[in-house]
Amino acid sequence: MIRKALTTFTLLAVLLVSLAACSSGGNNGSSSPADNSGSGSGGSADAEKVTIKMMHLWPDGSNSSQNKLVKQIIMEYEEANPGVTIKTEVLENEQYKNKLKVLSASNSLPDVGFTWAAGFLEPYVKGNLFAPLDDLLEGDLNGQFVAGTTEAYAIDGKTYALPVELNIVPVFYNKAIFEKHNLEAPKTYEEFEHVVKTLRENGVTPVALGAKDAWTGSFWYMYLADRLGGPDLLDESIANQTFQDPKLIEAAKLAQELVDMDAFVKGFNGLSNEEAKSEFMNEQAAMYAMGTWEVPNYTTAEDVDQAFKDKIGFFKFPVMEGGEGSLNNWVGGPGVGLFVAENSPVKEQAKDFVSFFVQKWGEKSVTEAGIFPATKVDTSAIDLPPMFIDLLNELNNADKVTLYVDVQMKPVASEEHHNQIQALFGKAVTPEEFAKKHEEVLKAGK
Amino acid sequence: MDKVMSNKWVIALYVLPSLLIIMGIIYIPIVLTGYYGLMEWDGVSAMTFIGLENYTTLFNDSAFWSSVSHSFLFAVLSTVSLGVYLLVALVLSGNIKGANLLRKIYLIPMLLSSVAIAQLWLKIYHPTNGILNSALESLGIQDPPAWLAEPSLVLYALFVPILWQFAGFYILIYYAALKNIPTTLIEAARIDGATPWQIAFKIKLPLIAEVFKVTIVLAVVGSLKYFDLIYVMTDGGPNGASEVMASYMYHKAFRGFDFGYGSAIGFFLLIICLVATWIIRRMTASKDNIQYS
């Protein structure tokens, strides 16, 4: 009896294995012709069914307004182009980056997705994974972008992605706290130091900083370097693979002086940006240097108390006596940009979608999601909270926007920059060592 | 029955699926990792063969060696804490009141995911609002440290949640092993006038020595490749002060786009784990297995 049962079971197992083998073979067989038909029809006819796969990084929970806007644009596109279906996959920032890398290793990127500029983009371009989009820039999108934004996505004269965001970094501050201590928004670095000292003497944390996410500390260092050494110092240093300019070392010294003055929230090297942000939102810290993506929190976001929103203003990073940087130099840059995969079976349709997306996004992102698009916005034609208008105008008047150095640098150097920022602010290295480490890693060229 | 089971083909048939899976997801990737370790590869574009260059860089990379020392510190601390777990298990198995409830309490942290534990402890360690520092301040301690931001403290601060997380697991293993000891032995000893200490050290511990050895291997290897809690709580920071081998590998491969170097680290980590296991087995190998029955 048992023997019989066992034989039956064995036979069954054999059957199952072979069945599984068959069915997977069947799948392969049926899926590849479908792909082929897709690539064949890509450019020509809308009537045939085309599916564009898209990956983005705005989950409904944490970035609901972006998420909604993406859905809305997709819907409009699908309506305007019957037969086209856009399938989206959504992942949170860090996971998104990882998945992109894994997918690219197996050469199965989505047709359309988001990428970061410069250093992040480079390996993908070298690996021939992204399609150049210059034809779009010369065609439909000609003259639509704010000057100098698409360059961050250009390698060897070709542009491989189109930015949808452009942010600069103002210093947000709590007007109520400032008033309480008879302070005004500082215009010069001396005034700024005075603000820091006064706040500390009165037991208020001057600056919220979450340097566990080291890029937030990098903002401060970049501004110090800019105000001391002028707008081109960082760009040129990175381009020339050197970091020995005395101004860069001087800026590092100033950063450590700020640490000595107790300018930053306690334990900042162990706090994430989110934790630091909550210090500022809970009015436990008076200042917060952060990208303009935070502006909705101080203007339109429904879940933030109106009384708090009214207290928040911004100032430009103060200038230094004898420094070469002007008040209208900003740290900032385009955020993510849309790419089209080079080996996408529906490349032409995907490009068409990207063009549509960028235009619609430009029209709607400020008013509906509070996002500064990289395309030009006519501030006179739209109704927005004053902080938005002010910052959009600042953007138009900017003398220079220095792209985040961790984006400018290549990946390995960028990692090291993050470590060194933590070390500098944690006083684990001297300013000279800080510069030397940068020099080494920039020279290595990775 | 015997006839079917002794048929070589049937044996092969039953072994094959799991063999294929193990080959596919463990052994082949290990070989591939070793292979990638010989390449200069950013994970996206084409690879170039550079021989052992990644490994020579690795041996001169002080950041890597400090991550190795952090991993080994964790391994040592975990091994030492096994003694504590064993003591708790001894007490629990001694038929004290509420042992059942206590055992469950110890086990609960193990049921939580590492990320949840990390989030919980992030709140506890928060430099100004965390309960730890609030408690210290209310005890009159001025300016308690920012636990996760101090390079000299961060490793120990991280070890506490790890200790907490795995306590239940090891206590459970020891508890089960202790409960497995035949009561006749213990009763016999008691009749012969042995004290509780003597019973514990002369009878119980020798009988679960094999289990103890296994847990040492588990604790050491587990510590050497530990990653998740550190990734969430400090991400190896500040400035690499809490970087361990696995997080260093992750940073090099996924943040620095250096998959060749990352693979070399991964392969080296594997070798370190194998060597550590082998050394522990050698050190704890006993000539004769103790059995009292």
Interface residues (C-beta under 8 A of the other chain):
Chain A: I2 R3 L6 T7 T10 A13 V14 V17 K97 N98 K101 S104 A105 P123 Y124 K126 G127 N128 L129 A211 K212 A214 V265 K266 G267 F268 N269 G270 L271 E275 E279 Q284 K410 P411 V412 S414 E415 N419 Q420 Q422 A423 G426 A428 V429 K446
Chain B: M1 K3 V4 M5 V10 L13 Y14 P17 D42 G43 V44 S45 A46 L122 Y125 H126 P127 T128 A146 W147 L148 A149 E150 P151 V154 T234 D235 G237 P238 N239 G240 A241 H251 K252 F254 R255 G256 F257 D258 F259
